Amino acid sequence: MGIFMKLLFCTEIAPFPPYGGEKIRTMGLLQLFERLELNTLAIIGRTDNQEWKSNFRHISFLDFCFSRTEQSRWEEALSSFKKDKNFIALLLMALKEFKPDIVYIDYHFYGQYIDVFKKLALPVIYGTHNAQAQLILQRPSQSPKNKISNFIEYRIYRYHERKYFNKADALIAVSEQDIIYYKHFLNATRLYLIPNFIDENEYIQYQINPDEKENYIIMSGNFYAYQNFAGLQWFLENVWDKELSAMTELKITGYYSEKILEKINSKRKYCNVAALGTVENIKPVIARAKAAIVPLLHGSGTRLKCIEAMALKTQIVSTSKGAEGIAHNGSVILSDDAGSFKSNILKVLKGELDYTKEAFNIFMANYSLTPNAQIFNNILTQLKKKQC
């Protein structure tokens, strides 16, 4: 049990059901609090899937959605310096009635709310899912005007990070690369690493024998995010040729996958590619695939699509950027040019490359719930000592 008895958790994410990386990360954090038996009040994005909440005995939930009007990207970025009056009212009610010992603010740019808790001398943990400002800077630019727009948005969020993040007692990053980035403007003693992780018990049951695999490869993700769209486009244009498409099928799955394939096919039709959309339970789909591809050219943090494939013993073929942040020790096959990417997929399909056992062992040691629950408990212990 954590040394802090009552935790207030705040996120904009609606994690139920956990479709997509950001939702899986939030779900993992809730499962972590549950594993530690922390008495938690979780303020989350509004969801219609109320039945998921019954899985948590130690967590009570409040739903809240920020009211948003049509905004330009600059206006949305600038709003990260403003406080939502309705959200403040909800926080004040929670502080009065729940009386937390510690607060965890998670995801995107909500540093402006840290002062609400610091006025009451409450320790604050700030959780990140990526080095978000850096991610904005990587966004592809379609024109000089677009490039300038991206840079201004990046500078606004960069200023938010430097203005607010140091006010937190602890900042949690999801990769060593992100830690290096935050060290440029944060005290290293406030930085902690909890990588993206998943509950091993929910994945092991879906593992199958190698001879039960089906003849397809899979790419999963939120295809509304430019990282996944750009990666898929690169893969189709440079890797997915007649030879490869004649040998196997490519399945893409996740939010916006159907629309993005329709958009890509409107310019050029690709053979043997299917979009599954948002799948209610993606685990058996990944488990049955002969390979999981992660052809990303942009990004930060740790890709949950990699971690899920490691847990399900499906071989990963990835670019270096796609596997960034994961200590895979060679169990992820890396290819940064189209020729080797294709060649390695062919070798996996033929059974010539298989590092899935090694990848699974690394998953259990680093990216499963059990070790990361202990890491978080250690963070709580350190924060408590700092208070004394």
C-alpha positions in Angstrom: 0.0 0.0 0.0 1.3 3.5 -0.9 2.5 5.7 1.9 0.1 8.4 0.9 -3.4 7.2 1.7 -5.6 9.4 -0.4 -4.7 10.4 -4.0 -6.6 12.9 -6.3 -6.0 12.0 -9.9 -6.9 14.5 -12.7 -6.9 13.8 -16.4 -8.8 15.0 -19.5 -8.6 11.4 -21.0 -11.7 9.3 -20.9 -9.9 5.9 -20.6 -13.0 3.6 -20.9 -12.7 1.6 -23.1 -8.9 1.8 -23.5 -8.6 2.3 -27.2 -5.3 4.0 -28.3 -2.1 4.8 -26.6 -3.1 7.8 -24.5 -6.2 5.8 -23.1 -4.1 2.7 -22.4 -1.6 4.8 -20.5 -4.3 6.4 -18.4 -5.9 3.0 -17.8 -2.5 1.6 -16.7 -2.2 4.4 -14.2 -5.6 3.6 -12.7 -4.7 -0.1 -12.5 -1.5 0.9 -10.8 -3.4 2.9 -8.1 -5.7 -0.1 -7.7 -2.8 -2.5 -7.3 -1.3 -0.3 -4.6 -4.7 -0.1 -2.9 -4.5 3.7 -3.0 -7.8 5.4 -2.0 -8.2 7.4 -5.1 -10.6 10.0 -6.5 -10.2 10.1 -10.3 -11.5 13.0 -12.3 -11.5 11.8 -15.9 -13.0 12.7 -19.2 -16.7 12.0 -19.5 -17.5 8.5 -20.7 -20.6 6.4 -21.4 -18.8 3.2 -20.5 -19.7 3.3 -16.8 -19.4 -0.5 -16.4 -15.6 -0.3 -16.5 -15.6 1.7 -13.3 -16.9 -1.3 -11.4 -13.5 -3.0 -11.9 -11.9 -0.7 -9.4 -12.6 -1.2 -5.7 -10.3 1.6 -4.4 -11.1 4.3 -7.0 -14.1 6.6 -7.1 -14.8 8.5 -10.3 -16.0 12.0 -11.3 -16.5 12.8 -15.0 -15.6 16.2 -16.4 -15.1 17.4 -20.0 -13.6 20.8 -20.7 -15.9 23.0 -22.7 -14.2 23.8 -26.0 -15.2 26.2 -28.8 -13.8 26.2 -32.3 -10.3 27.3 -31.9 -7.2 27.7 -34.0 -4.2 25.7 -32.9 -2.6 28.9 -31.5 -5.8 29.7 -29.5 -5.9 26.2 -28.1 -2.2 26.5 -27.1 -2.7 29.8 -25.4 -5.6 28.3 -23.5 -3.1 26.2 -21.6 -2.4 29.3 -19.5 -6.0 29.9 -18.5 -8.0 28.1 -15.8 -11.4 26.6 -16.6 -13.8 28.0 -13.9 -16.0 24.9 -13.9 -13.0 22.7 -13.5 -11.7 24.9 -10.6 -15.1 24.6 -8.9 -14.9 20.8 -9.2 -11.4 20.7 -7.9 -12.3 22.9 -4.9 -15.2 20.6 -4.1 -13.0 17.5 -4.3 -10.4 19.1 -2.1 -13.0 20.0 0.5 -14.9 16.7 0.5 -12.2 14.1 -0.4 -9.2 15.8 1.4 -6.4 14.2 -0.6 -2.8 13.7 0.7 -1.3 14.0 -2.8 -2.4 15.1 -6.3 -1.5 13.6 -9.7 -2.2 15.8 -12.8 -1.8 13.8 -16.0 -1.5 14.4 -19.7 -1.0 17.3 -22.0 -0.7 20.9 -20.7 -2.4 21.5 -17.4 0.4 23.0 -15.4 -1.7 26.1 -14.7 -3.6 24.1 -12.2 -0.6 23.2 -10.0 -0.9 26.4 -7.9 -4.4 25.4 -6.8 -2.9 22.5 -4.9 0.4 24.1 -3.8 -1.6 26.8 -2.0 -2.8 24.0 0.3 0.8 22.6 0.6 -0.3 19.4 -1.2 2.5 17.6 -3.1 1.8 17.4 -6.8 2.9 14.8 -9.3 2.8 15.9 -13.0 2.5 13.0 -15.5 3.5 13.3 -19.2 2.7 11.0 -22.1 5.4 12.4 -24.4 7.7 15.4 -24.6 4.7 17.1 -26.1 6.3 20.4 -27.2 9.0 18.5 -29.0 6.4 16.3 -30.7 4.7 19.5 -32.1 8.0 20.6 -33.5 8.4 17.3 -35.4 5.0 17.7 -37.1 5.5 17.7 -40.9 5.0 21.1 -42.6 3.1 21.3 -45.8 4.1 24.9 -46.6 6.3 27.7 -45.2 3.2 29.2 -43.5 2.4 25.8 -41.9 6.0 25.6 -40.8 5.8 29.0 -39.1 2.5 28.0 -37.5 4.0 24.8 -36.1 7.0 26.7 -34.7 4.8 29.3 -32.9 2.6 26.5 -31.4 5.8 24.8 -30.2 7.1 27.9 -28.6 3.9 28.5 -26.7 3.8 25.0 -25.3 7.6 25.2 -24.6 6.9 28.3 -22.5 4.1 26.4 -20.7 6.6 23.7 -19.8 9.2 26.1 -18.4 6.6 28.2 -16.6 4.7 25.5 -14.8 6.5 22.1 -14.7 9.1 23.1 -12.1 6.2 23.9 -9.7 5.4 20.2 -9.4 7.1 18.1 -6.7 7.7 15.3 -9.3 7.5 15.0 -13.0 7.0 11.6 -14.6 8.5 11.0 -18.0 7.9 7.9 -20.1 11.4 7.4 -21.6 15.0 8.2 -21.0 15.0 10.4 -24.1 12.2 12.5 -22.6 14.2 12.7 -19.3 17.1 14.1 -21.1 14.8 16.8 -22.7 13.3 17.8 -19.4 16.7 18.0 -17.7 17.4 21.1 -19.8 14.9 23.1 -17.6 13.9 20.9 -14.6 15.8 19.9 -11.5 16.9 16.3 -12.1 15.9 15.4 -8.5 12.2 16.0 -9.5 12.4 13.8 -12.6 11.2 10.2 -12.5 10.8 7.5 -15.2 7.7 5.3 -15.5 7.6 4.0 -19.0 4.3 3.1 -20.7 3.2 -0.2 -19.4 0.3 -2.6 -19.4 -1.2 -5.2 -17.0 0.5 -8.5 -17.9 -2.5 -10.5 -16.7 -4.7 -9.0 -19.4 -2.4 -10.0 -22.2 -0.7 -13.3 -21.4 -4.1 -15.1 -21.8 -4.1 -14.2 -25.5 -0.7 -15.6 -26.5 -0.8 -18.4 -29.0 1.7 -20.9 -30.5 3.8 -19.7 -33.5 2.1 -22.3 -35.7 -1.3 -20.7 -34.9 -0.3 -17.4 -36.3 -2.3 -16.1 -39.4 -0.8 -14.8 -42.5 -1.1 -11.0 -42.0 1.0 -8.2 -40.5 -0.5 -5.4 -38.4 0.0 -1.7 -37.7 -2.1 -0.3 -34.8 -2.6 3.2 -33.5 -4.5 6.4 -33.6 -4.3 7.3 -37.3 -5.6 10.8 -36.6 -2.2 11.5 -35.0 0.2 12.6 -37.7 3.0 10.3 -36.5 1.0 7.2 -37.4 -0.5 8.6 -40.6 3.0 9.7 -41.9 4.5 6.3 -40.9 1.8 4.4 -42.7 2.1 6.5 -45.8 5.9 6.0 -45.9 5.5 2.3 -45.5 2.9 1.9 -48.3 4.8 4.2 -50.7 8.2 2.7 -50.1 7.9 -0.8 -48.6 4.6 -2.4 -49.6 5.4 -3.5 -53.1 3.9 -6.3 -55.3 6.1 -9.0 -53.8 5.3 -8.3 -50.2 1.5 -7.7 -50.8 1.3 -11.0 -52.7 2.8 -12.8 -49.7 0.7 -11.4 -46.9 -2.0 -8.9 -45.9 -1.5 -5.6 -44.0 -4.2 -4.9 -41.4 -4.3 -1.4 -39.9 -6.4 -0.9 -36.8 -7.3 1.9 -34.5 -9.1 5.2 -34.5 -9.4 6.9 -37.9 -7.8 3.9 -39.7 -10.7 3.4 -42.1 -10.8 7.1 -43.1 -7.1 7.4 -43.5 -6.9 4.3 -45.8 -9.8 5.7 -47.8 -7.9 9.0 -48.1 -4.6 7.2 -49.2 -6.5 4.9 -51.6 -8.1 7.9 -53.3 -4.7 8.9 -54.7 -3.3 5.4 -55.2 -4.9 2.0 -54.7 -2.9 -0.4 -52.5 -3.5 -4.1 -52.8 -4.2 -6.4 -49.8 -4.5 -3.7 -47.2 -7.5 -3.7 -44.9 -8.6 -1.1 -42.3 -10.4 -2.6 -39.2 -11.3 0.6 -37.5 -11.5 0.7 -33.8 -11.5 -2.9 -32.5 -13.2 -3.6 -29.2 -10.5 -6.1 -28.2 -7.3 -5.7 -30.2 -5.3 -8.2 -28.2 -6.2 -11.4 -30.2 -5.7 -9.5 -33.5 -2.2 -8.6 -32.5 -1.5 -12.0 -31.1 -2.5 -13.8 -34.3 -0.4 -11.5 -36.6 2.9 -12.8 -37.9 4.5 -9.4 -37.4 3.7 -6.0 -35.9 5.1 -3.1 -37.9 6.0 0.3 -36.4 7.2 2.4 -39.3 7.2 5.7 -37.5 9.4 8.7 -38.5 8.3 11.0 -35.7 7.4 10.7 -32.0 8.6 10.7 -28.4 8.0 8.6 -25.3 7.5 4.9 -25.6 5.1 3.3 -28.1 2.4 1.2 -26.5 1.9 -0.6 -29.8 5.4 -2.1 -29.3 4.8 -3.0 -25.7 1.5 -4.8 -26.6 3.2 -6.8 -29.4 6.0 -7.8 -26.9 3.4 -8.9 -24.4 1.6 -11.0 -27.0 4.8 -12.6 -28.5 4.3 -11.0 -32.0 7.6 -10.1 -33.7 8.1 -6.3 -34.2 9.7 -4.7 -37.2 10.2 -1.0 -36.5 12.1 2.1 -37.5 14.6 3.4 -34.8 12.1 6.2 -34.1 9.2 3.7 -33.7 11.1 1.7 -31.0 12.7 4.8 -29.4 12.5 4.7 -25.6 12.2 0.9 -25.4 15.1 -1.1 -24.0 14.5 -4.0 -26.3 18.1 -5.3 -26.4 17.8 -6.3 -30.1 14.5 -8.1 -29.7 12.8 -5.5 -31.9 14.1 -5.7 -35.5 15.2 -2.2 -36.5 15.1 -1.0 -40.1 15.4 2.6 -41.2 15.4 2.2 -45.0 12.7 0.7 -47.1 14.8 -2.2 -48.5 15.9 -3.6 -45.1 12.4 -3.0 -43.7 10.9 -5.2 -46.4 13.6 -7.8 -46.2 13.2 -8.2 -42.4 9.4 -8.6 -42.8 10.0 -11.3 -45.4 12.4 -13.1 -43.0 9.8 -12.9 -40.2 7.1 -14.3 -42.5 9.4 -17.2 -43.4 10.3 -17.9 -39.8 13.9 -16.9 -40.2 13.8 -14.2 -37.5 12.0 -14.6 -34.2 13.0 -12.8 -31.0 9.6 -12.9 -29.4 10.7 -14.9 -26.3 13.4 -12.3 -25.6 10.9 -9.5 -26.1 8.4 -11.0 -23.8 11.0 -11.3 -21.0 11.9 -7.7 -21.4 8.3 -6.7 -21.3 7.7 -8.5 -18.0 10.8 -7.0 -16.5 10.2 -3.4 -17.6 6.9 -2.7 -19.2 4.4 -4.7 -17.2 2.3 -3.4 -14.3 4.0 -5.2 -11.5 7.5 -3.5 -11.6 6.0 -0.1 -12.4 3.6 -0.3 -9.4 6.7 -0.7 -7.3 8.5 2.2 -8.9 5.5 4.4 -8.3 5.3 3.3 -4.7 9.0 4.2 -4.3 8.3 7.7 -5.7 5.5 8.2 -3.2 8.0 7.1 -0.4 10.6 9.7 -1.6 8.0 12.5 -1.8 6.9 11.7 1.7 10.5 11.9 3.0 10.9 15.3 1.3 7.9 16.6 3.2 9.3 15.6 6.5 
